[in-house]
Amino acid sequence: MSVYRSPFERLRQTYEADQICGACGHQDTDTEGGWRVSTTGSRVQYQFVCPVCDAVETRELRLERRR
């Protein structure tokens, strides 16, 4: 039996597999922290805050309506 995961959930899992801080190089293995996601409807933003140096990694997707 498979469990449905939205494309956004699958993308978040991809980001969580690679939680390395670009500022200090810390590799976070904590599965409870991870990437936070927020959306405005036309944008989906994923953010990761490094637990060591508090640097913020941000990835953003912009969604466009097809005409």
Backbone as JSON, one array per atom type, in Angstrom:
{
  "sequence": "MSVYRSPFERLRQTYEADQICGACGHQDTDTEGGWRVSTTGSRVQYQFVCPVCDAVETRELRLERRR",
  "N": [[0.84, -1.18, 0.0], [0.68, 2.12, -0.95], [1.5, 5.42, 0.16], [0.15, 8.54, -0.46], [2.07, 11.31, -1.38], [2.46, 14.74, -1.69], [3.82, 16.73, -4.42], [5.25, 18.82, -3.24], [5.84, 17.88, -0.69], [7.53, 15.77, -1.38], [9.65, 17.22, -2.53], [10.54, 18.61, -0.29], [11.52, 16.46, 1.21], [13.7, 15.81, -0.37], [15.32, 18.07, 0.01], [15.76, 17.77, 2.77], [17.4, 15.56, 2.83], [19.84, 16.59, 2.31], [21.08, 18.38, 4.34], [23.17, 20.52, 4.81], [24.95, 23.15, 6.09], [25.61, 26.06, 4.34], [27.15, 28.14, 5.26], [28.74, 27.43, 7.57], [29.29, 24.75, 7.25], [28.24, 22.74, 8.79], [26.68, 19.6, 9.18], [23.48, 18.74, 9.47], [21.82, 16.28, 11.18], [19.5, 15.97, 12.46], [16.27, 14.91, 12.41], [13.95, 16.11, 13.19], [14.04, 18.85, 13.01], [14.83, 20.37, 10.34], [13.68, 21.46, 7.08], [11.58, 24.24, 6.77], [8.45, 25.08, 5.45], [6.69, 27.54, 3.59], [3.98, 29.28, 2.02], [2.66, 31.55, -0.42], [0.82, 31.22, -2.26], [1.5, 31.91, -4.93], [4.14, 31.53, -4.6], [6.45, 29.24, -3.22], [8.25, 28.7, -0.41], [11.12, 27.37, 1.02], [12.87, 27.03, 4.03], [15.83, 26.69, 5.94], [17.28, 26.75, 9.06], [20.41, 26.94, 10.4], [21.44, 25.05, 13.17], [23.8, 25.57, 14.47], [25.2, 27.96, 13.64], [23.17, 29.72, 13.07], [22.69, 30.56, 10.47], [20.69, 31.14, 7.56], [19.3, 29.15, 5.14], [17.73, 29.42, 2.07], [15.31, 28.36, -0.22], [13.41, 28.93, -3.07], [10.42, 28.57, -4.88], [8.74, 29.73, -7.68], [5.52, 29.96, -8.79], [3.78, 29.86, -11.8], [0.92, 30.79, -13.61], [-0.46, 28.92, -16.2], [-1.28, 29.92, -19.48]],
  "CA": [[0.0, 0.0, 0.0], [1.48, 3.32, -1.01], [0.94, 6.61, 0.78], [0.3, 9.68, -1.35], [2.82, 12.48, -0.92], [2.37, 15.8, -2.7], [5.12, 17.1, -4.97], [5.95, 19.7, -2.3], [6.39, 17.01, 0.36], [8.67, 15.05, -1.95], [10.74, 18.17, -2.67], [11.05, 18.84, 1.07], [12.34, 15.3, 1.57], [14.96, 15.95, -1.11], [16.12, 19.06, 0.73], [16.15, 17.23, 4.07], [18.48, 14.59, 2.64], [21.08, 17.35, 2.13], [21.04, 19.5, 5.28], [24.52, 20.99, 5.11], [24.97, 24.6, 6.15], [26.53, 26.69, 3.4], [27.99, 29.12, 5.95], [29.73, 26.84, 8.47], [29.57, 23.38, 6.86], [27.62, 21.78, 9.71], [25.71, 18.69, 8.59], [22.44, 18.49, 10.45], [21.2, 14.96, 11.05], [18.27, 16.0, 13.24], [15.13, 14.76, 11.52], [12.8, 16.86, 13.66], [14.17, 20.24, 12.61], [14.62, 20.32, 8.9], [13.24, 22.58, 6.26], [10.23, 24.74, 7.0], [7.86, 25.52, 4.18], [5.59, 28.5, 3.63], [3.53, 29.6, 0.68], [1.77, 32.69, -0.6], [-0.05, 30.87, -3.38], [2.31, 31.96, -6.15], [5.51, 31.2, -4.22], [6.66, 28.24, -2.16], [9.58, 29.0, 0.13], [11.68, 26.41, 1.98], [13.95, 27.64, 4.8], [16.53, 25.87, 6.92], [18.11, 27.55, 9.96], [21.48, 26.13, 10.96], [21.41, 25.06, 14.63], [25.11, 25.93, 15.0], [25.57, 29.36, 13.4], [21.92, 30.45, 12.78], [22.57, 30.98, 9.07], [19.43, 30.73, 6.96], [19.33, 28.7, 3.74], [16.39, 29.6, 1.52], [15.04, 27.93, -1.59], [12.08, 29.44, -3.4], [9.82, 28.21, -6.16], [7.68, 30.64, -8.1], [4.54, 29.25, -9.6], [3.13, 30.71, -12.79], [-0.29, 30.23, -14.18], [-0.37, 28.69, -17.65], [-2.34, 30.61, -20.22]],
  "C": [[0.89, 1.24, 0.0], [0.74, 4.5, -0.38], [1.19, 7.78, -0.16], [1.09, 10.79, -0.67], [2.77, 13.51, -2.04], [3.76, 16.09, -3.26], [5.93, 17.98, -4.01], [6.54, 18.9, -1.14], [7.61, 16.25, -0.15], [9.88, 15.97, -2.13], [11.36, 18.47, -1.3], [11.93, 17.69, 1.52], [13.69, 15.33, 0.86], [15.87, 16.94, -0.42], [16.61, 18.5, 2.06], [17.27, 16.2, 3.97], [19.84, 15.29, 2.56], [21.06, 18.59, 3.03], [22.45, 19.89, 5.71], [24.5, 22.51, 5.03], [26.02, 25.15, 5.19], [27.48, 27.66, 4.07], [29.09, 28.46, 6.79], [30.07, 25.39, 8.14], [28.97, 22.32, 7.77], [26.62, 20.92, 8.97], [24.71, 18.3, 9.65], [21.79, 17.14, 10.19], [19.93, 14.86, 11.86], [17.07, 15.95, 12.3], [13.92, 15.55, 11.97], [12.88, 18.33, 13.28], [13.82, 20.38, 11.15], [14.16, 21.61, 8.27], [11.81, 22.95, 6.62], [9.71, 25.26, 5.68], [6.75, 26.51, 4.44], [5.21, 28.82, 2.2], [2.63, 30.83, 0.7], [0.76, 32.4, -1.71], [0.71, 30.87, -4.69], [3.78, 31.65, -5.88], [5.48, 30.11, -3.16], [8.08, 28.43, -1.7], [9.94, 27.96, 1.19], [12.83, 27.11, 2.69], [14.51, 26.64, 5.8], [17.41, 26.8, 7.74], [19.13, 26.63, 10.6], [21.45, 26.2, 12.49], [22.73, 25.49, 15.27], [25.37, 27.43, 14.86], [24.38, 30.26, 13.08], [21.83, 31.02, 11.37], [21.27, 30.42, 8.49], [19.66, 30.37, 5.5], [17.9, 28.81, 3.22], [16.35, 29.09, 0.09], [13.61, 28.35, -1.9], [11.66, 28.99, -4.79], [8.73, 29.23, -6.46], [6.77, 29.9, -9.06], [3.87, 30.25, -10.54], [1.9, 30.0, -13.32], [-0.13, 30.09, -15.7], [-1.56, 29.36, -18.33], [-2.84, 29.76, -21.35]]
}
